[in-house]
Amino acid sequence: MSAEWINLQILECEDMVGRSVTVFRQSDGAHQRYVLENGRKVEANADGTFVIPESATELRVMGI
């Protein structure tokens, strides 16, 4: 049985070269995660940035 993830927040970010990337904060009711549009997981850093683990690409949130 697969979990149903619900989008809680949509964050517009940019990578190190200025490309726009959308990050979704999701919850299944018990856990939260951050993913890209394609479902690829990203890691949240304490400073509010994100990292795509396989590529070490840093993403910064663009304005609130």
Wavefront OBJ file of the C-alpha trace (Angstrom):
o trace
v 0.000 0.000 0.000
v 1.441 3.367 -0.972
v 1.102 6.500 1.117
v -0.948 9.401 -0.165
v 1.113 12.568 0.023
v -0.703 15.910 0.288
v 0.944 19.179 -0.732
v 1.170 21.541 2.235
v 3.347 24.238 0.707
v 4.766 25.127 -2.708
v 8.139 26.875 -2.704
v 9.583 28.592 -5.762
v 13.350 28.193 -5.628
v 16.339 28.801 -7.846
v 19.467 26.755 -8.313
v 23.043 28.048 -8.329
v 22.809 29.225 -11.952
v 19.435 30.965 -11.556
v 17.053 28.334 -12.970
v 13.614 28.156 -11.345
v 12.801 24.955 -9.473
v 9.582 24.142 -7.597
v 9.840 22.330 -4.255
v 6.762 20.855 -2.565
v 6.438 20.293 1.190
v 4.229 17.222 1.556
v 2.698 15.167 4.355
v 1.126 11.722 4.550
v -0.399 12.513 7.954
v 2.506 11.029 9.914
v 5.614 12.224 8.061
v 6.696 15.249 6.056
v 9.026 15.422 3.092
v 10.255 17.861 0.454
v 10.204 16.841 -3.200
v 10.665 18.325 -6.652
v 7.893 18.367 -9.261
v 8.992 14.931 -10.464
v 8.804 13.413 -6.954
v 12.571 13.370 -6.425
v 13.353 13.960 -2.745
v 15.361 16.971 -1.618
v 16.923 17.598 1.783
v 16.034 20.699 3.797
v 18.929 22.540 5.446
v 18.709 24.489 8.710
v 19.347 27.770 6.852
v 16.217 27.390 4.681
v 17.969 26.097 1.575
v 17.521 22.675 -0.003
v 19.955 20.198 -1.537
v 19.319 17.636 -4.261
v 21.312 14.751 -2.725
v 22.589 12.975 -5.856
v 23.961 16.152 -7.428
v 24.716 18.312 -4.348
v 22.794 21.110 -6.119
v 21.742 23.803 -3.673
v 18.336 25.450 -4.047
v 17.401 28.794 -2.483
v 13.840 29.980 -1.915
v 13.041 33.048 -4.035
v 11.239 35.771 -2.040
v 8.278 35.132 0.202
l 1 2 3 4 5 6 7 8 9 10 11 12 13 14 15 16 17 18 19 20 21 22 23 24 25 26 27 28 29 30 31 32 33 34 35 36 37 38 39 40 41 42 43 44 45 46 47 48 49 50 51 52 53 54 55 56 57 58 59 60 61 62 63 64
